[in-house]
Amino acid sequence: MDPILLGKIHKHYGSLLLLLVLVVVIVTLVRGPKTALQRVVAVLVDINLVIGLVSFFVTVRPVSYFHPIFALGAVGLLHASAKSDDRSKVVRCFSLAFLFLVAAWAVHASWGPEFFKTHAVWLPSTPAH
């Protein structure tokens, strides 16, 4: 698969996931925890993590270590509360995961802090063709 296309899929799918994480927070605040929804959203974020990892290994674009650190932090929080019926736990974990996902997005976004772009950057070697 084309590395550029894979990167775009990761980026746009990730944007959709931000919305889904917010939906879980709002649903939990209004109607209470819905474990089926929470688990589905956690798995969808896992899928984007895998897409990102594959993209990472086939790209020639520099990637900051902050991006996977924030993404893995979000995944951990989502899975920690995915099966929970505790409203406050779900809201806290999914809200923090949302912030981590926004931070992961900010790492490579044009609007993101310059610190992310200049510190702890992994420079991949050019893949052989």
N, C-alpha and C positions, 0 to 999 in steps of 0.2 A: 504494500500500500504506500502511496505517496506520503512522505513525512510531513509535507506542508498541509495536506488534507487532514492527516491524523491530528496535527496540532490544532487545526481549526475546529475539528470535531470536539476535541478536549476543551477548547475555549468556550464554544457555544453551549455544549452540554453542561459545562460547569456553571454557566450563567443561569441555565434552567434550574440547576440544582440549588442555587442560592434562593430562588423563588420557592422551591419545594420545602427547603428548610424553614423559611419564614412561614409557609402555610402550616407546617406542623406546630410552630410556636403559637400562631393565631388560633388554630383549631383547639390546641390544648388549653389556651386561656379561656376560650369561649365555651367549648363543649367538653373539656376534659381530655385526658390522654386517650389516644387511639393507637394501640400497640401495632396493629396491622400496618397503618400508615407510617408509623415511626420506623418499623423494620424495613419496609419497602424503600423509604428514603435513604436509610443507612446503606442498604445494598446498592442503590443507584449511585451513591457517592463512591462506594467501593469500585463499581464498574468504571467510573471516571478516573479513579486512581490508577486502575490497570491501564486504561487508555493513555493516561499521562506517562506511566512508566514505559510503555512501549514507545511512545513518541519520544521520550527522553533518550532511549537507546538508539533511535534511528535518526536523530536530528544532528545538525551541525551548529545549532544555536547555543550560546552559553546559557546556563541555567544556574540560578542562585540556590544555594543550599536551603535558604529560608523557605522557598516554595514547597518542597516536600515536607519540611518540618511542620509548617503550618497545616498542610493538607493532612498529614498523619495525625496531628493533634485533633483536628476536626473529626476525622474518622473514629478515633478513640472515644471522643465525647459522644458521638452519635451512637456508637455501639454500646457504650456504658448505660445509655438511657433508652435504647430502642425497645426493650421489653418491659419497661417500667410503667406502672400505673400511678406513680407518685407525680402529681401535677407539677410541683415546684422543681423536682429533679429534671423532668423532661424540659420544662421551660428554661431552666438554667443551662443545662447541657446543650440543647439545641441552639439557644441564643449565643452561647460561647462558641459553639461550632460555626455558627454563621459568621461571627467576628473573625474566627481563624480562616474561614474560606475567603472572606473579603481580604484579609491580610495576604493570603496566598495569591489571590488575584492581583493585589497591589504590587507584589514583588516584580512582576514583569509588565505591568500596565504603564502607559505613558504618564498617568497621573500619580503613580506610586512614588514613595519616598526614594530619593537618590541613594540613600544608604543601602537599600536592598539590591540595587543594581551594581554597586561597586564593592561590596564586601561579601566574602564567602561565595564566590562565583566559581562554578565548575566549567572549565573550557573543554568541550569534547574534541576528540580528534576527528578528522574528516574520515567518514567511512569509505572503504574501498568499493569501487564500482566495477 
